[in-house]
Amino acid sequence: MDKNLHELCGDNVNWLDGKRFSQNAGDEEIREWISGLELYADEVGKFDFENKRVLLNSGYYMPIVGLGTYALDYDVCVNSVNALLENGGRLIDTASVYHTEKSVGDAIHSSDIPREEIFVTTKLYPNQFSDPVKAIEESLEALDIEYIDLLMLHHPGKNDVEAYKAIEQAVRDGKVRSIGLSNWYVEELEEFLPQIEIMPSVVQNEIHPYYQENDVIPYIQDLGIVVEGWYPFGGRGHTKEMLSDSVISEIAEKHDVSSAQVILRWNLQRGAVVIPGSDNPEHIKENLDVFGFELTDDEMKRIESLDRDEKHDWY
C-alpha cells in the first residue's frame, strides 16, 4: 500500500461506514472505496458545531468538548466522568502517568452509554517508549473498554519514533483507532513526521488566552491534523487570574455566561478541541454548555490581544 493511501485510511481502519481493510488489502480495492468518500473530504478537520464533533483524518468522529482527568484520585475521577456522561459529554482524556485509566474505564462500565458513543484518549509517557507494546497492553487492560479511540505519545522523548510505530501496528490490529501527539510543536513535527507512516489525527498542546500558539495552530491544521488544547484556563496557579481578566469578564457579562465558557468558546471558534479538567459536577456541566452563544470577530480579536506567549508548564 502506498504511503498516501496509508495516511488516509491506515490499515484496518473503520471509516464512515464501518468498513475495515486488512493489512493485505489491495490498492485497487481501497481506491475504489475511497472514491465514494470524496463527499466527506472537505469535512475532515472542520468543526461541526451542531453535532459538537469533528471528523478526524483517521475517519472517526471526535467530540470537541470533553474532560481532562489529570490529578484526580479514583473516586473523584469516577464521579467526574459520570458527571460528564450524564450531561451529554462524550470525550474523556486520560494518560498512563495520570493513573486515571482504571477509574475512567470503571466509570464507563457503570454508565448506560453505548461504548461506541464515548471517545477515550490516553497517552504513553516517555518512560514507556522503550517497550511500547507492553505499555499499550497495560493501557488496554487498565481501561478495559475494548479499544482505545485515540492513543498519543505524551511528549517527545528517546525512542518516540519506535513507540509511534508500535501504535501504528496497534491500529492495524484494531486495538487503537487514531494516533496523536501531545506537546509537539513545529520544529518537532518537521523532524518527526517524515519518519512515520500513519499521519497523526490530533496534536494536543497547551493553549489558552495567555499562550495562544497563533503560529503553531495553523501549521498543524494545514497538515489535516486536529488541534486540541490542554490547560484552557491556564493551569493550576493561573486559573484565578485568567477567569478574572477584565477583557474576558466583560465579554462573559455581555453574553450572560461565565468567563470559563467564553474561554472554551474562543478555543472552539479557533478550531481547538477543549478538555478542561474539573472535579466539580456543576463546572463540568457548565463547561459543556458552550454552544448557545457565539463570539463576534471583535470579541475574538480582543481575546487574541491578551496573548503573552506565557507558557505555564514545561512541556
N, C-alpha and C positions, 0 to 999 in steps of 0.2 A: 504494500500500500504506500503511495507516495505521501510526502510529509504534509502537503496541503489538505489532502483528504483526512489524514490522521488528526490534524489540528481541528478540522471542522467537526468530525464526528467521533474520533477516537476509535477504539476497538470495544465492542460490546457495550456501546453507549445507547441509552434509551433517549431518543429524540422526542418530538412532539406527540407521535402516535404510539409510543411504547415499543417500537420495533427495535430489535437488537441485532447487531452483527457480531459474528465471531472473529477471532484474530485472522483467520484464513479467508475471510470474505474477499471476493474479487473486486477490482476497481470498477468493472462494468456494472456489477450489481449495485454498488454503492452510488456510483454516478447517476444511475437511473433513478434511484430513490431520492437522491439529493435534488435532482431537477424538479421534483414535485414539491420541494420545500422552499423554492425561491420566494414565494409569497411571504415567508417569515424572515427573510434575510435582513430586512430593514428594522425588524423588531428587536434584534439582538442588542442588548445594552441600553435600550430605551425604557425608561420607567413608565409602567402602566399604573397611573395613579388611581384609576377606577377599581382595578383589582389588587392594588397595593403590592405589585410584584415586578420583577424584571426577568427577561429571558437571557440566560447565560449562553456563552458560546459553546457550552457542552450540550445544550439542548434542553436543559432543565430550568424551570421557573424558580426563582428565589424571592422570598418576601423582602420588602425594602425597609421594614422596621422590625426590630427584634429586641432581644435581651442579652446583655453580656453577663457572664456568671463569675467573673474574676473576684476572688477574695470572699466568696460566700461559703459558709460551712454547710454541712449536709442538709440539715433541716431547713435552714434559711433558703438554700438553693432550691430544694423541692417546693417549698411554698412560693418562691418567686416564679418558678417555671409554671406551677399551677395557676398563679395569677395571670401570667401571660396568656396561657392557653384558654383560660376561662373568659378572657376579654378579647379573644379573637386573634391574638398574636400567634405566629407560627414559626418564627425564626429564633433559634437559640444558638448562642456562641459559647463554646467551652474550649478547654485545652487540657492536654495531659498535665501540664505544670500547674494548672489551677486546682487539680484534684476534685473537679466537679463533674467528671464524666458519669460516674455511677449515679449521682443524685439526679442529673439530667435524665438519664435512662430510666431511673425508677419513677420519676415524675411523669414521663411519657407513658410508661406502662400503667400507671394508676389513672390516667385520663381515658376518656372515651373518644378521643380524637383519632381518626384513622392515621396510621403511621405515614402513609403517603402524603398527607396534608402538612406534615411537620418537616421543617428543614433544619438539620443539625450540622453545625460546623464544629470541628475540633482541629487541634494542631499538634504537630510533633516538635518538641523542643530540641535545640542543637545537641544536647547531651544524648539524644536518641538517634542521631543521624548515623552513628557507627553500626547500628543494627536496626535499620528502619522496618524490615519485615516483622521483626518481633514487636516493635513499637506499634505498628499498625494493628497487629493482632491484639495487643493489650488494650488499645482504644476500642476496638470492636467488642472485646469481651466486657470491658467496663461499661460501655454504653448499652450493649445487649439490645440493639434496635435493628438488627438485620443488616444494615448497611450504613455508611456514612455519606451524607449528602455532599459535604464539602470538607476535604482534608487539606490543611495548609501546613507549610513549613513556617514555624513561629517567627524566626528571623534568620538572616544569613549566618552560616557557620561552616566549620570544617565538614566536608563530605555532603554538603547540601545538594549538589547535583545528583549524587548517588542516591540520596534519600528521596529526591523528587522522582527519580526513575523507578524506585520501588513503589511509589504511589501510582505512577503510570501503570505499572503491572497490576496493582490492586484495582484500578479502573477496568482493565481488561478482564480481570477475574470477577467483576461485578460486586466487589466489596466496597468500592468508593465510586461516587457518581461524578464529582467535579473536583478539580485541584485548584489550590490557591496558594498565594504567598502573602506573608504578613511582614511588614516593615522592610519592604523592598522599594527603593526609590529609583530614579532614572539611571544613575550610574550602575547600580546593582542589576537592574533589569537588562541593560545593554550588554552586560557581561554574561548574565545567566541564560537568557532566552535562547541564544544560538546553540546551547548545549543540551537542550531538551526537545522532546518530540511533541507532546500534547501542550498546547498553549494554556496557561493558567486562565481560569474563568474569573477569578476575583483577586484583587490586591487590596489588602487591608492595612491601613496606616493610621497614625494619629492625625486627626483632623478636627479642628474647632475654630471658632472665630479669631483666636489669637495665634493660631498656626494653621493657615488655610491651604497650603500646598497648591497655590494658584498655577504654578508651572507643572507640577507633578501630575495633578489630576487629568488635565487634557492629554498629556503624553500617554498615560495609561489607557484612557478611554479611546484614544485614536488607534490603539492596538486591538480594540474589540474586547477589552477586559473591563469588568465592572469594578468600580472603586467602592470600598467600604471604609467607614471611619470609626475608630475606637477613641475613647475619651471625648465624646462630643461636647461635654460640659467642662472640659479642661482637665479632668482628673482630680484625684484627692489633693486637697490643699489649694485648689484653684477654682473649684466649683462655685463657692460663695461669691467670689469676685465677679465671675463671668455672669452668673444669673442676676446679679445686681447692677451690671453695666447699664449706664443710663440710656444708651442707644437701644440696646435690646429691650430694656424695660419699657421704654416709650412705645416701641413697635408692638410689644405684647399688649400694652394697655389699649392701643388702638384697635386691635383685633379681639380684645376680650379673651385672651389666652394667657398662659404662663410664659415666662422667659424661656423655660426649658422647651416648650412647644415651638417657640419661634426659632430657637437654635436647630432643633431637629428638622423643622420645615425648610430652613435655609440650606441645610445639608442636602435634603431630598431634591430641592429645586436646582442644586448644582450637580445632581446625579450621583450622590454619595449615599449608599445604604448606611443606616444607623443602627447601632446596637448598644444603647445606653444601659449601663449596669444599675441595678437597684434591688434593695431588699424590702421596699415599701410597696405593697399591693396597689395603693392609691396612685403612687407615682408611676408604676408600671402601666396602669390603666390610662393615666394622663398621657404618657409618652406614646401610646398607640393612637391617641386621638389627635392626629395632625393632618387630617385630610379634609377638614371642614373650612379651611381658610387658605389663602394664597398670599404670599408676599409680593408686593409690587417691585418693579425694576428699581425704583428709588430706594426702597427698603433693603433690597438685596445689596445695592451699592453702599448704603450706609453701614451695613454689617461688614462688607468687604473692607471698608476703611479702617476696621478695627484690627486688621492683621498686624501682628508684631513680629512675625517669624519666631515665635516664642514656643519652643518645644518643651513639653513638661515631663517627658520620660526619655530614657537613654536610647531606646530602640531606634 
